[in-house]
Amino acid sequence: MELDTPSPRPRQPEGCLTVAIRVPLRIVVVVLVVPVRMVWDALVVTGRFLRDTVFRPLGRALLRAGKAVFVRPLVGLWRYVLIPAGKALAWLGTALVVVPAGWVHRYVLTPVRHAVARLARGVGAGFGRVYARVLCPIGHAVTRVLRGIGAVLVAAGSGVCTAVARLVRHLLVVPARWLYDRVLTPAGRAVAWCLRGLGRLLGVIATGVGAALYWTLRVLLVLPALALYRWVLAPVGRFLALVAREVADALGHAWRIAGRISRAVGRVLGTLFRWIFVEPVRWVYRTILTPVGHVVRDAVLRPAAEGARVVGRAVREALAGARDTVRQARADFRRMLFGERRQPAVVDRREPQAPATRTLGSSTTALTKD
Protein backbone atom coordinates (compact mmCIF):
# COMPACT_ATOMS: atom_id res chain seq x y z
CA MET A 1 0.00 0.00 0.00
CA GLU A 2 1.54 3.30 -1.05
CA LEU A 3 1.35 6.26 1.25
CA ASP A 4 -0.14 9.47 -0.11
CA THR A 5 2.68 12.01 0.00
CA PRO A 6 1.66 15.65 -0.15
CA SER A 7 2.47 17.20 -3.47
CA PRO A 8 4.83 20.19 -3.39
CA ARG A 9 3.15 23.56 -3.48
CA PRO A 10 3.38 25.20 -6.89
CA ARG A 11 5.83 28.08 -6.95
CA GLN A 12 4.09 31.35 -7.58
CA PRO A 13 5.50 33.55 -10.32
CA GLU A 14 7.68 36.34 -9.06
CA GLY A 15 8.00 39.80 -10.47
CA CYS A 16 11.07 41.61 -11.73
CA LEU A 17 11.16 43.74 -8.58
CA THR A 18 11.59 40.62 -6.41
CA VAL A 19 14.43 39.32 -8.59
CA ALA A 20 16.06 42.74 -8.73
CA ILE A 21 16.02 42.94 -4.94
CA ARG A 22 17.03 39.29 -4.32
CA VAL A 23 20.24 38.92 -6.34
CA PRO A 24 22.29 41.92 -5.07
CA LEU A 25 20.89 41.46 -1.57
CA ARG A 26 22.09 37.83 -1.44
CA ILE A 27 25.54 38.82 -2.74
CA VAL A 28 25.91 41.52 -0.09
CA VAL A 29 24.59 39.29 2.67
CA VAL A 30 26.93 36.43 1.72
CA VAL A 31 29.92 38.78 1.79
CA LEU A 32 28.87 40.08 5.22
CA VAL A 33 27.79 36.76 6.77
CA VAL A 34 30.77 34.53 5.80
CA PRO A 35 33.23 36.14 8.28
CA VAL A 36 30.57 36.11 11.00
CA ARG A 37 29.87 32.40 10.40
CA MET A 38 33.57 31.53 10.42
CA VAL A 39 34.08 33.45 13.67
CA TRP A 40 31.00 31.73 15.10
CA ASP A 41 32.29 28.26 14.14
CA ALA A 42 35.70 29.08 15.62
CA LEU A 43 34.05 30.20 18.84
CA VAL A 44 31.94 27.02 18.91
CA VAL A 45 35.00 24.79 18.48
CA THR A 46 36.91 26.77 21.11
CA GLY A 47 33.99 26.59 23.51
CA ARG A 48 33.65 22.81 23.08
CA PHE A 49 37.39 22.38 23.59
CA LEU A 50 37.32 24.52 26.75
CA ARG A 51 34.22 22.68 27.98
CA ASP A 52 35.81 19.26 27.57
CA THR A 53 39.32 20.14 28.77
CA VAL A 54 38.86 22.96 31.31
CA PHE A 55 35.36 23.55 32.56
CA ARG A 56 34.28 19.95 33.17
CA PRO A 57 37.43 18.99 35.14
CA LEU A 58 37.27 22.32 36.97
CA GLY A 59 33.60 21.76 37.79
CA ARG A 60 34.27 18.24 39.04
CA ALA A 61 37.17 19.52 41.18
CA LEU A 62 34.99 22.31 42.58
CA LEU A 63 32.21 19.80 43.26
CA ARG A 64 34.57 17.51 45.14
CA ALA A 65 36.07 20.46 47.03
CA GLY A 66 32.58 21.69 47.92
CA LYS A 67 31.65 18.25 49.19
CA ALA A 68 34.85 18.02 51.21
CA VAL A 69 34.61 21.56 52.60
CA PHE A 70 30.87 22.02 53.15
CA VAL A 71 28.78 18.87 52.74
CA ARG A 72 30.81 16.40 54.77
CA PRO A 73 31.40 18.81 57.72
CA LEU A 74 27.70 19.68 57.76
CA VAL A 75 26.74 16.00 57.62
CA GLY A 76 29.18 15.22 60.43
CA LEU A 77 27.87 18.17 62.45
CA TRP A 78 24.30 16.99 61.94
CA ARG A 79 25.04 13.34 62.62
CA TYR A 80 27.52 13.57 65.49
CA VAL A 81 26.59 16.89 67.18
CA LEU A 82 23.04 18.04 66.52
CA ILE A 83 21.31 14.65 66.69
CA PRO A 84 22.98 13.65 70.02
CA ALA A 85 22.34 17.15 71.39
CA GLY A 86 18.68 16.93 70.33
CA LYS A 87 18.31 13.52 71.93
CA ALA A 88 19.93 14.82 75.13
CA LEU A 89 17.62 17.87 75.18
CA ALA A 90 14.61 15.65 74.55
CA TRP A 91 15.62 13.39 77.43
CA LEU A 92 16.18 16.42 79.71
CA GLY A 93 12.81 17.89 78.68
CA THR A 94 11.10 14.59 79.42
CA ALA A 95 12.86 14.22 82.77
CA LEU A 96 12.47 17.86 83.88
CA VAL A 97 9.11 18.88 82.41
CA VAL A 98 6.96 16.00 81.18
CA VAL A 99 7.40 13.63 84.12
CA PRO A 100 6.87 16.36 86.82
CA ALA A 101 3.89 17.75 84.90
CA GLY A 102 2.34 14.28 84.69
CA TRP A 103 2.96 13.72 88.40
CA VAL A 104 1.36 17.10 89.26
CA HIS A 105 -1.63 16.36 87.02
CA ARG A 106 -2.09 12.89 88.44
CA TYR A 107 -1.55 13.51 92.17
CA VAL A 108 -2.50 17.23 92.59
CA LEU A 109 -4.83 18.56 89.88
CA THR A 110 -6.98 15.44 89.53
CA PRO A 111 -7.88 15.23 93.30
CA VAL A 112 -8.53 19.00 93.38
CA ARG A 113 -10.80 18.69 90.34
CA HIS A 114 -12.75 15.85 91.91
CA ALA A 115 -13.17 17.85 95.16
CA VAL A 116 -14.37 20.95 93.27
CA ALA A 117 -16.78 18.81 91.24
CA ARG A 118 -18.27 17.27 94.39
CA LEU A 119 -18.61 20.73 96.00
CA ALA A 120 -20.30 22.09 92.86
CA ARG A 121 -22.70 19.13 92.75
CA GLY A 122 -23.62 19.77 96.45
CA VAL A 123 -24.19 23.48 95.84
CA GLY A 124 -26.28 22.71 92.75
CA ALA A 125 -28.41 20.23 94.69
CA GLY A 126 -29.04 22.89 97.38
CA PHE A 127 -30.03 25.53 94.79
CA GLY A 128 -32.30 22.99 93.10
CA ARG A 129 -34.16 22.34 96.29
CA VAL A 130 -34.55 26.12 97.01
CA TYR A 131 -35.80 26.63 93.42
CA ALA A 132 -38.31 23.77 93.64
CA ARG A 133 -39.68 24.57 97.11
CA VAL A 134 -39.51 28.40 97.28
CA LEU A 135 -39.01 30.14 93.92
CA CYS A 136 -41.45 28.06 91.85
CA PRO A 137 -44.53 28.73 94.13
CA ILE A 138 -43.69 32.46 94.28
CA GLY A 139 -43.36 32.61 90.48
CA HIS A 140 -46.69 30.87 89.91
CA ALA A 141 -48.46 33.30 92.24
CA VAL A 142 -46.94 36.37 90.56
CA THR A 143 -47.88 34.95 87.11
CA ARG A 144 -51.53 34.56 88.12
CA VAL A 145 -51.69 38.13 89.47
CA LEU A 146 -50.14 39.53 86.28
CA ARG A 147 -52.56 37.54 84.10
CA GLY A 148 -55.56 39.06 85.91
CA ILE A 149 -54.19 42.60 85.59
CA GLY A 150 -53.46 42.03 81.87
CA ALA A 151 -56.99 40.80 81.17
CA VAL A 152 -58.45 43.97 82.76
CA LEU A 153 -56.11 46.22 80.75
CA VAL A 154 -56.90 44.40 77.47
CA ALA A 155 -60.64 44.79 78.00
CA ALA A 156 -60.24 48.52 78.67
CA GLY A 157 -57.79 49.09 75.80
CA SER A 158 -59.86 47.34 73.14
CA GLY A 159 -62.66 49.97 73.38
CA VAL A 160 -60.16 52.86 73.28
CA CYS A 161 -58.38 51.38 70.25
CA THR A 162 -61.69 50.96 68.35
CA ALA A 163 -62.61 54.62 68.89
CA VAL A 164 -59.16 55.85 67.86
CA ALA A 165 -59.22 53.67 64.69
CA ARG A 166 -62.59 55.11 63.62
CA LEU A 167 -61.37 58.71 64.17
CA VAL A 168 -58.18 58.06 62.13
CA ARG A 169 -60.19 56.46 59.30
CA HIS A 170 -62.66 59.33 58.91
CA LEU A 171 -60.10 62.12 59.49
CA LEU A 172 -57.06 60.82 57.50
CA VAL A 173 -57.66 57.76 55.31
CA VAL A 174 -60.85 58.87 53.50
CA PRO A 175 -59.55 62.42 52.64
CA ALA A 176 -56.19 60.99 51.49
CA ARG A 177 -57.88 58.48 49.17
CA TRP A 178 -60.12 61.18 47.65
CA LEU A 179 -57.04 63.42 47.08
CA TYR A 180 -55.16 60.57 45.38
CA ASP A 181 -58.08 59.55 43.08
CA ARG A 182 -59.36 63.04 42.08
CA VAL A 183 -56.16 65.21 42.06
CA LEU A 184 -52.82 63.32 42.03
CA THR A 185 -53.71 60.65 39.44
CA PRO A 186 -54.85 63.11 36.65
CA ALA A 187 -51.87 65.38 37.38
CA GLY A 188 -49.45 62.42 37.16
CA ARG A 189 -50.94 61.27 33.84
CA ALA A 190 -50.58 64.77 32.38
CA VAL A 191 -46.95 65.02 33.51
CA ALA A 192 -46.16 61.55 32.08
CA TRP A 193 -47.69 62.50 28.68
CA CYS A 194 -45.60 65.68 28.59
CA LEU A 195 -42.42 63.76 29.46
CA ARG A 196 -43.09 61.17 26.72
CA GLY A 197 -43.55 63.93 24.14
CA LEU A 198 -40.37 65.67 25.29
CA GLY A 199 -38.48 62.36 25.08
CA ARG A 200 -39.65 61.78 21.51
CA LEU A 201 -38.61 65.31 20.53
CA LEU A 202 -35.17 64.87 22.11
CA GLY A 203 -34.81 61.47 20.35
CA VAL A 204 -35.57 63.04 16.95
CA ILE A 205 -33.08 65.84 17.61
CA ALA A 206 -30.39 63.39 18.79
CA THR A 207 -30.94 61.17 15.71
CA GLY A 208 -30.48 64.11 13.37
CA VAL A 209 -27.41 65.39 15.19
CA GLY A 210 -25.90 61.84 15.25
CA ALA A 211 -26.50 61.37 11.51
CA ALA A 212 -24.89 64.72 10.78
CA LEU A 213 -21.87 63.93 12.97
CA TYR A 214 -21.58 60.44 11.42
CA TRP A 215 -21.48 61.69 7.85
CA THR A 216 -19.19 64.59 8.81
CA LEU A 217 -16.69 62.26 10.49
CA ARG A 218 -16.99 59.72 7.65
CA VAL A 219 -16.29 62.34 5.00
CA LEU A 220 -13.57 64.18 6.92
CA LEU A 221 -11.75 61.27 8.65
CA VAL A 222 -12.81 57.75 7.62
CA LEU A 223 -12.70 58.10 3.85
CA PRO A 224 -9.27 59.90 3.82
CA ALA A 225 -7.88 57.33 6.30
CA LEU A 226 -9.24 54.46 4.16
CA ALA A 227 -7.75 55.98 1.01
CA LEU A 228 -4.41 56.53 2.78
CA TYR A 229 -4.37 52.89 4.00
CA ARG A 230 -5.44 51.46 0.65
CA TRP A 231 -3.28 53.50 -1.70
CA VAL A 232 -0.22 54.37 0.46
CA LEU A 233 0.23 52.23 3.58
CA ALA A 234 -0.76 48.88 2.05
CA PRO A 235 1.70 49.13 -0.92
CA VAL A 236 4.47 50.38 1.38
CA GLY A 237 3.72 47.54 3.83
CA ARG A 238 3.80 44.96 1.03
CA PHE A 239 7.10 46.37 -0.19
CA LEU A 240 8.59 46.33 3.29
CA ALA A 241 7.26 42.78 3.89
CA LEU A 242 8.83 41.70 0.58
CA VAL A 243 12.14 43.29 1.57
CA ALA A 244 12.03 41.71 5.04
CA ARG A 245 11.17 38.27 3.60
CA GLU A 246 13.96 38.52 1.06
CA VAL A 247 16.40 39.67 3.76
CA ALA A 248 15.41 36.71 5.95
CA ASP A 249 15.74 34.27 3.01
CA ALA A 250 19.06 35.82 2.06
CA LEU A 251 20.35 35.56 5.62
CA GLY A 252 19.32 31.90 5.81
CA HIS A 253 20.85 31.11 2.42
CA ALA A 254 24.01 33.03 3.27
CA TRP A 255 24.26 31.32 6.66
CA ARG A 256 24.06 27.89 5.02
CA ILE A 257 26.62 28.84 2.36
CA ALA A 258 28.90 30.32 5.05
CA GLY A 259 28.56 27.09 7.04
CA ARG A 260 29.73 25.06 4.05
CA ILE A 261 32.59 27.48 3.44
CA SER A 262 33.52 27.39 7.12
CA ARG A 263 33.47 23.57 7.15
CA ALA A 264 35.65 23.50 4.02
CA VAL A 265 38.10 25.96 5.58
CA GLY A 266 38.06 23.91 8.78
CA ARG A 267 38.80 20.72 6.84
CA VAL A 268 41.66 22.47 5.01
CA LEU A 269 43.11 23.77 8.27
CA GLY A 270 42.69 20.35 9.88
CA THR A 271 44.43 18.69 6.93
CA LEU A 272 47.28 21.21 7.06
CA PHE A 273 47.60 20.72 10.82
CA ARG A 274 47.68 16.93 10.32
CA TRP A 275 50.27 17.16 7.54
CA ILE A 276 52.45 19.74 9.32
CA PHE A 277 52.29 18.48 12.91
CA VAL A 278 50.41 15.20 13.46
CA GLU A 279 51.91 13.11 10.65
CA PRO A 280 55.54 14.08 11.46
CA VAL A 281 54.94 13.38 15.14
CA ARG A 282 53.30 10.04 14.28
CA TRP A 283 56.17 9.16 11.90
CA VAL A 284 58.76 10.06 14.57
CA TYR A 285 56.85 8.01 17.13
CA ARG A 286 56.49 4.96 14.89
CA THR A 287 59.91 4.95 13.19
CA ILE A 288 62.20 6.31 15.92
CA LEU A 289 60.67 6.35 19.39
CA THR A 290 58.96 2.94 19.20
CA PRO A 291 62.12 0.98 18.10
CA VAL A 292 64.24 2.92 20.59
CA GLY A 293 61.68 2.17 23.31
CA HIS A 294 61.67 -1.53 22.39
CA VAL A 295 65.48 -1.62 22.47
CA VAL A 296 65.57 0.17 25.82
CA ARG A 297 62.89 -2.17 27.14
CA ASP A 298 64.63 -5.35 25.95
CA ALA A 299 68.20 -4.27 26.69
CA VAL A 300 67.84 -2.22 29.86
CA LEU A 301 64.50 -2.36 31.58
CA ARG A 302 63.80 -6.11 31.44
CA PRO A 303 67.32 -7.13 32.65
CA ALA A 304 67.10 -4.44 35.36
CA ALA A 305 63.70 -5.71 36.44
CA GLU A 306 64.92 -9.33 36.42
CA GLY A 307 67.97 -8.35 38.47
CA ALA A 308 65.77 -6.40 40.87
CA ARG A 309 63.52 -9.46 41.26
CA VAL A 310 66.54 -11.72 41.91
CA VAL A 311 67.99 -9.25 44.44
CA GLY A 312 64.60 -8.92 46.11
CA ARG A 313 64.22 -12.68 46.33
CA ALA A 314 67.73 -13.02 47.81
CA VAL A 315 67.04 -10.23 50.33
CA ARG A 316 63.75 -11.88 51.34
CA GLU A 317 65.49 -15.24 51.81
CA ALA A 318 68.26 -13.59 53.84
CA LEU A 319 65.74 -11.81 56.03
CA ALA A 320 63.80 -15.07 56.51
CA GLY A 321 67.01 -16.91 57.52
CA ALA A 322 67.95 -14.08 59.91
CA ARG A 323 64.48 -14.22 61.47
CA ASP A 324 64.75 -17.99 61.93
CA THR A 325 68.25 -17.63 63.46
CA VAL A 326 67.08 -14.94 65.87
CA ARG A 327 64.02 -17.01 66.82
CA GLN A 328 66.19 -20.10 67.44
CA ALA A 329 68.70 -18.09 69.49
CA ARG A 330 65.91 -16.61 71.58
CA ALA A 331 64.46 -20.08 72.17
CA ASP A 332 67.90 -21.44 73.21
CA PHE A 333 68.45 -18.53 75.59
CA ARG A 334 65.02 -19.05 77.18
CA ARG A 335 65.70 -22.81 77.49
CA MET A 336 69.09 -22.07 79.15
CA LEU A 337 67.52 -19.72 81.70
CA PHE A 338 64.22 -21.43 82.48
CA GLY A 339 64.77 -25.01 81.31
CA GLU A 340 62.58 -27.14 79.14
CA ARG A 341 58.87 -26.48 79.17
CA ARG A 342 56.78 -29.13 80.87
CA GLN A 343 55.00 -31.12 78.24
CA PRO A 344 51.33 -31.75 79.09
CA ALA A 345 50.36 -35.37 79.71
CA VAL A 346 48.61 -36.99 76.84
CA VAL A 347 45.08 -37.98 77.85
CA ASP A 348 43.04 -40.31 75.78
CA ARG A 349 39.79 -38.41 75.31
CA ARG A 350 38.23 -40.82 72.88
CA GLU A 351 34.84 -42.35 73.62
CA PRO A 352 34.83 -46.05 74.80
CA GLN A 353 34.34 -48.45 71.98
CA ALA A 354 31.18 -50.58 71.87
CA PRO A 355 31.57 -54.39 72.22
CA ALA A 356 31.91 -56.32 69.02
CA THR A 357 28.84 -57.95 67.63
CA ARG A 358 28.15 -61.61 68.33
CA THR A 359 29.01 -64.12 65.56
CA LEU A 360 28.94 -67.95 65.11
CA GLY A 361 32.66 -68.35 65.91
CA SER A 362 32.60 -66.37 69.18
CA SER A 363 31.08 -67.03 72.58
CA THR A 364 30.25 -64.89 75.57
CA THR A 365 30.29 -67.66 78.20
CA ALA A 366 33.26 -68.28 80.55
CA LEU A 367 33.58 -71.97 79.45
CA THR A 368 33.67 -71.45 75.74
CA LYS A 369 35.49 -68.09 75.77
CA ASP A 370 39.02 -68.24 74.31
Order of alpha helices (4+ residues) and beta strands (2+ residues): alpha-alpha-alpha-alpha-alpha-alpha-alpha-alpha-alpha-alpha-alpha-alpha-alpha-alpha
